[in-house]
Amino acid sequence: MFDLLRKIVSSDSTSQNSFPLEKNYSEVKRLQVATCAIFLEMAKSDDKCTEDERQEILSIMQNTFNLEKEYAYELIELAKSRLVESISIYEFTGIINENFSTNEKFELMKNLWRLIYTDQRLDKYEDQLVKKIGKMLHLEHKDIIAAKLMVKTEIG
């Protein structure tokens, strides 16, 4: 994500035949929606998305992408509609893979674990989905577990 944002800042917006900032803006929004969709899918994997989980998603989106609260709410609504239209989460992880570095994917994984532990427990469906997402993001199993352990230590 940070690499993509650097490209946006450094791109030449004076070209008459192209609009790189507009193109990059839509790329950033696609990435934001894809990331949010992954969090929403995780939140509902145990068949209950609590208000605490919704607030955690909002906070994660604001912090990850440096967003205003209202814009983050809009992204959540957009991601919800994209999830309904989607066939699988692969389309979202594909966008993330195109734009996130390995370190950024690891941070995403830590945020997924933070979301999971919002209710202080790990449901078997959450565990299964987070590992599936990790594999789809091309993270090694040891990194998925390392992220989990870091978050468990962080939250006590």
SULFENQUI-V103005 format. One line per field, one symbol per residue. ss: DSSP state (H for helix, E for strand, - for the rest). psi: psi as a letter, one per 30 degrees, with the letter a starting at -180 (. if undefined). burial: 1 if it has 9 or more other C-alpha atoms within 8 Angstrom, else 0. A space follows every 50 residues. Layout:
BEGIN
ss: ???
psi: ???
burial: ???
END
This chain:
BEGIN
ss: -HHHHHHHHH---------HHHHHHHHHHHHHHHHHHHHHHHH------- HHHHHHHHHHHHHHH---HHHHHHHHHHHHHHHHH----HHHHHHHHHH- -HHHHHHHHHHHHHHHHHH----HHHHHHHHHHHHH----HHHHHHHHHH HHHHH-
psi: eeeeeeeeefljgfkfflieeeeeeeeeeeeeeeeeeeeeeeegfggjjl eeeeeeeeeeeeeeghlleeeeeeeeeeeeeeeeflelfefefeeeeffk leeeeeeeeeeeeeeegeggljkeeeeeeeeeeeefghkleeeeeeeeee eeeef.
burial: 00111001000000000011100110010111111111111111110010 00110111011100001000011011011101100000001111111011 10011110111111111100000001101110111110101011001101 100000
END
